[in-house]
Amino acid sequence: MSISEQFWESSLEELKKGYKEEPTYYICLLCSKAVEKGVIYPHQSVLYEAERYMRAHIEESHGSVFDYLIGLDKKLTGLTDHQNRLLRLFYEGKSDQEVQKETGIGSASTIRHHRFALKEKERQAKLLLTMMELLKERDEHAPAFVPVHQQAKMIDERYNFTVEEKEKVVAKYLPDGLEGKLNKFPLKEKQRLILLTEISKIFDSNKVYTEKEVKQGLKRLYEDDVLLRRYLIEYGFLDREADGSKYWVKK
């Protein structure tokens, strides 16, 4: 199960914490970092047991779960830029008067109206979530969609593909899997995205790579490694230093 699937299939309580407990380890739902139970981890001259260390990791690496979630693409959160900004200010503990002054919007009563609108959005989300959970129990024909990876950019119809579709595309263009060769990089954007989702698995999310290492890894799969690297960055799978000296899996 990929981290993306872990994230979307987690409970509300697990998402609020930002990590999930498995039988032998804890896994960060925001970046896939795993820590083994029963191990003591050093952090800023303090020794922590695994679960406490995971909380320290989230605070150091992501600020908070709220910070991470509010920073996701608005097509994932369903929030407008305006709602996003208001939520940030509310989370910072600003009063209605302070929010009004900072945003320059109407009056304090206008801000209260926005709070009410967000509360209505929460109620609607709860109802939709409940209905979707009930639907899962009855809908025998629902296709299994591949979850959108968390750092996806420009989320649109290209991301609308099922597990079955992905398997067919991977089998066609990567018949021997990631141990073999990519026989062609297709022209259709959705097929490219499917293949990039698979190709990105060759990179360890906890490792920083040099440009040479990225080139070697991709060239083993496909002759035009520069093309693959460009699309991996464009679609948000990889990130890099401005000078191209370091590359890493985008979290």
VEXKOL-207458 format. One record per residue (C-alpha): residue in three letters; chain; z, x, y. Coordinates in steps of 0.25 Angstrom, whole numbers, plus 5000, padded with zeros to 4 digits. Layout:
<pts>
["ALA" "A" [Z X Y]]
...
</pts>
This chain:
<pts>
["MET" "A" [5000 5000 5000]]
["SER" "A" [4996 5006 5013]]
["ILE" "A" [5005 5006 5025]]
["SER" "A" [4997 4995 5032]]
["GLU" "A" [4999 4986 5020]]
["GLN" "A" [5014 4990 5020]]
["PHE" "A" [5015 4986 5035]]
["TRP" "A" [5008 4973 5034]]
["GLU" "A" [5015 4968 5021]]
["SER" "A" [5029 4972 5026]]
["SER" "A" [5040 4961 5030]]
["LEU" "A" [5044 4958 5044]]
["GLU" "A" [5057 4966 5042]]
["GLU" "A" [5050 4978 5036]]
["LEU" "A" [5040 4978 5048]]
["LYS" "A" [5052 4977 5058]]
["LYS" "A" [5058 4989 5052]]
["GLY" "A" [5045 4996 5051]]
["TYR" "A" [5047 5001 5037]]
["LYS" "A" [5047 4996 5023]]
["GLU" "A" [5057 4999 5011]]
["GLU" "A" [5050 5003 4998]]
["PRO" "A" [5058 5006 4985]]
["THR" "A" [5058 5021 4987]]
["TYR" "A" [5054 5023 5002]]
["TYR" "A" [5053 5017 5016]]
["ILE" "A" [5040 5016 5022]]
["CYS" "A" [5036 5015 5037]]
["LEU" "A" [5027 5003 5039]]
["LEU" "A" [5022 5009 5052]]
["CYS" "A" [5017 5022 5047]]
["SER" "A" [5019 5023 5032]]
["LYS" "A" [5030 5034 5032]]
["ALA" "A" [5038 5033 5020]]
["VAL" "A" [5052 5038 5017]]
["GLU" "A" [5059 5039 5004]]
["LYS" "A" [5072 5032 5001]]
["GLY" "A" [5083 5041 4997]]
["VAL" "A" [5078 5053 5006]]
["ILE" "A" [5085 5058 5019]]
["TYR" "A" [5076 5060 5030]]
["PRO" "A" [5079 5069 5042]]
["HIS" "A" [5076 5063 5056]]
["GLN" "A" [5080 5070 5069]]
["SER" "A" [5091 5078 5063]]
["VAL" "A" [5096 5065 5056]]
["LEU" "A" [5095 5062 5041]]
["TYR" "A" [5091 5048 5038]]
["GLU" "A" [5090 5040 5025]]
["ALA" "A" [5076 5034 5022]]
["GLU" "A" [5077 5021 5029]]
["ARG" "A" [5084 5026 5041]]
["TYR" "A" [5073 5037 5042]]
["MET" "A" [5062 5027 5041]]
["ARG" "A" [5068 5020 5054]]
["ALA" "A" [5069 5033 5061]]
["HIS" "A" [5054 5036 5057]]
["ILE" "A" [5050 5023 5063]]
["GLU" "A" [5057 5025 5076]]
["GLU" "A" [5052 5039 5078]]
["SER" "A" [5038 5037 5073]]
["HIS" "A" [5035 5022 5078]]
["GLY" "A" [5046 5020 5089]]
["SER" "A" [5049 5006 5083]]
["VAL" "A" [5042 4996 5074]]
["PHE" "A" [5040 4988 5086]]
["ASP" "A" [5033 4999 5093]]
["TYR" "A" [5024 5001 5081]]
["LEU" "A" [5020 4986 5080]]
["ILE" "A" [5018 4984 5094]]
["GLY" "A" [5009 4996 5095]]
["LEU" "A" [4999 4990 5084]]
["ASP" "A" [4986 4984 5087]]
["LYS" "A" [4987 4970 5094]]
["LYS" "A" [4977 4965 5083]]
["LEU" "A" [4989 4968 5073]]
["THR" "A" [5000 4963 5082]]
["GLY" "A" [4993 4951 5088]]
["LEU" "A" [4999 4954 5101]]
["THR" "A" [4992 4955 5114]]
["ASP" "A" [4994 4967 5123]]
["HIS" "A" [5002 4959 5132]]
["GLN" "A" [5011 4954 5121]]
["ASN" "A" [5012 4968 5116]]
["ARG" "A" [5017 4973 5129]]
["LEU" "A" [5027 4962 5130]]
["LEU" "A" [5033 4964 5116]]
["ARG" "A" [5034 4979 5120]]
["LEU" "A" [5042 4976 5132]]
["PHE" "A" [5051 4965 5125]]
["TYR" "A" [5054 4975 5114]]
["GLU" "A" [5058 4985 5124]]
["GLY" "A" [5069 4975 5129]]
["LYS" "A" [5063 4971 5142]]
["SER" "A" [5068 4958 5148]]
["ASP" "A" [5058 4948 5153]]
["GLN" "A" [5059 4952 5167]]
["GLU" "A" [5057 4967 5163]]
["VAL" "A" [5044 4963 5155]]
["GLN" "A" [5039 4955 5167]]
["LYS" "A" [5041 4967 5176]]
["GLU" "A" [5034 4977 5167]]
["THR" "A" [5022 4968 5164]]
["GLY" "A" [5021 4961 5177]]
["ILE" "A" [5019 4948 5170]]
["GLY" "A" [5023 4935 5177]]
["SER" "A" [5038 4933 5177]]
["ALA" "A" [5050 4934 5167]]
["SER" "A" [5047 4920 5162]]
["THR" "A" [5032 4925 5159]]
["ILE" "A" [5038 4935 5150]]
["ARG" "A" [5047 4925 5143]]
["HIS" "A" [5034 4917 5140]]
["HIS" "A" [5028 4929 5134]]
["ARG" "A" [5041 4931 5125]]
["PHE" "A" [5039 4916 5121]]
["ALA" "A" [5024 4918 5118]]
["LEU" "A" [5028 4930 5109]]
["LYS" "A" [5039 4922 5102]]
["GLU" "A" [5028 4911 5099]]
["LYS" "A" [5019 4922 5093]]
["GLU" "A" [5031 4927 5084]]
["ARG" "A" [5033 4912 5079]]
["GLN" "A" [5018 4911 5076]]
["ALA" "A" [5018 4924 5069]]
["LYS" "A" [5029 4920 5060]]
["LEU" "A" [5022 4907 5057]]
["LEU" "A" [5009 4914 5053]]
["LEU" "A" [5017 4924 5045]]
["THR" "A" [5024 4913 5037]]
["MET" "A" [5010 4906 5035]]
["MET" "A" [5003 4919 5030]]
["GLU" "A" [5015 4922 5021]]
["LEU" "A" [5013 4908 5015]]
["LEU" "A" [4998 4909 5014]]
["LYS" "A" [5000 4922 5006]]
["GLU" "A" [5006 4914 4995]]
["ARG" "A" [4995 4904 4994]]
["ASP" "A" [4982 4911 4998]]
["GLU" "A" [4976 4917 4986]]
["HIS" "A" [4963 4920 4992]]
["ALA" "A" [4968 4929 5004]]
["PRO" "A" [4961 4942 5004]]
["ALA" "A" [4970 4955 5005]]
["PHE" "A" [4967 4961 5018]]
["VAL" "A" [4969 4976 5021]]
["PRO" "A" [4979 4977 5032]]
["VAL" "A" [4975 4983 5045]]
["HIS" "A" [4980 4997 5046]]
["GLN" "A" [4991 4998 5057]]
["GLN" "A" [4984 5007 5067]]
["ALA" "A" [4971 5000 5066]]
["LYS" "A" [4962 4999 5079]]
["MET" "A" [4953 4988 5083]]
["ILE" "A" [4958 4978 5072]]
["ASP" "A" [4946 4968 5069]]
["GLU" "A" [4938 4963 5058]]
["ARG" "A" [4936 4977 5052]]
["TYR" "A" [4950 4976 5047]]
["ASN" "A" [4947 4963 5040]]
["PHE" "A" [4945 4968 5026]]
["THR" "A" [4952 4965 5012]]
["VAL" "A" [4958 4974 5002]]
["GLU" "A" [4946 4970 4993]]
["GLU" "A" [4936 4974 5004]]
["LYS" "A" [4943 4987 5006]]
["GLU" "A" [4942 4991 4991]]
["LYS" "A" [4927 4988 4991]]
["VAL" "A" [4924 4996 5003]]
["VAL" "A" [4932 5008 4998]]
["ALA" "A" [4926 5007 4985]]
["LYS" "A" [4912 5007 4991]]
["TYR" "A" [4914 5019 5001]]
["LEU" "A" [4925 5027 4994]]
["PRO" "A" [4922 5024 4979]]
["ASP" "A" [4931 5036 4975]]
["GLY" "A" [4942 5032 4985]]
["LEU" "A" [4949 5042 4994]]
["GLU" "A" [4947 5053 4983]]
["GLY" "A" [4932 5052 4985]]
["LYS" "A" [4921 5051 4996]]
["LEU" "A" [4918 5041 5006]]
["ASN" "A" [4903 5038 5002]]
["LYS" "A" [4900 5032 5016]]
["PHE" "A" [4907 5027 5029]]
["PRO" "A" [4902 5013 5031]]
["LEU" "A" [4896 5007 5044]]
["LYS" "A" [4904 4994 5043]]
["GLU" "A" [4917 4996 5051]]
["LYS" "A" [4926 4988 5041]]
["GLN" "A" [4921 4996 5030]]
["ARG" "A" [4924 5009 5038]]
["LEU" "A" [4938 5003 5041]]
["ILE" "A" [4941 5001 5026]]
["LEU" "A" [4937 5015 5022]]
["LEU" "A" [4945 5021 5034]]
["THR" "A" [4957 5013 5029]]
["GLU" "A" [4955 5020 5015]]
["ILE" "A" [4952 5034 5021]]
["SER" "A" [4964 5034 5030]]
["LYS" "A" [4972 5035 5017]]
["ILE" "A" [4969 5049 5015]]
["PHE" "A" [4978 5053 5026]]
["ASP" "A" [4993 5054 5025]]
["SER" "A" [5000 5045 5036]]
["ASN" "A" [5011 5055 5037]]
["LYS" "A" [5002 5068 5039]]
["VAL" "A" [4996 5074 5051]]
["TYR" "A" [4982 5080 5048]]
["THR" "A" [4973 5090 5055]]
["GLU" "A" [4959 5087 5058]]
["LYS" "A" [4954 5096 5047]]
["GLU" "A" [4963 5088 5037]]
["VAL" "A" [4957 5075 5042]]
["LYS" "A" [4943 5080 5041]]
["GLN" "A" [4946 5086 5027]]
["GLY" "A" [4952 5073 5022]]
["LEU" "A" [4940 5064 5027]]
["LYS" "A" [4929 5074 5024]]
["ARG" "A" [4934 5073 5009]]
["LEU" "A" [4930 5058 5010]]
["TYR" "A" [4918 5058 5019]]
["GLU" "A" [4909 5068 5025]]
["ASP" "A" [4910 5063 5039]]
["ASP" "A" [4925 5065 5041]]
["VAL" "A" [4924 5064 5056]]
["LEU" "A" [4919 5050 5055]]
["LEU" "A" [4930 5045 5046]]
["ARG" "A" [4940 5052 5055]]
["ARG" "A" [4935 5045 5067]]
["TYR" "A" [4936 5032 5061]]
["LEU" "A" [4950 5034 5055]]
["ILE" "A" [4955 5037 5069]]
["GLU" "A" [4947 5026 5076]]
["TYR" "A" [4952 5015 5066]]
["GLY" "A" [4967 5020 5068]]
["PHE" "A" [4969 5027 5054]]
["LEU" "A" [4970 5041 5060]]
["ASP" "A" [4975 5047 5073]]
["ARG" "A" [4974 5061 5079]]
["GLU" "A" [4978 5070 5090]]
["ALA" "A" [4968 5070 5102]]
["ASP" "A" [4963 5084 5098]]
["GLY" "A" [4961 5080 5083]]
["SER" "A" [4971 5090 5078]]
["LYS" "A" [4980 5080 5071]]
["TYR" "A" [4977 5067 5063]]
["TRP" "A" [4986 5057 5057]]
["VAL" "A" [4986 5043 5051]]
["LYS" "A" [4988 5034 5062]]
["LYS" "A" [5001 5026 5061]]
</pts>
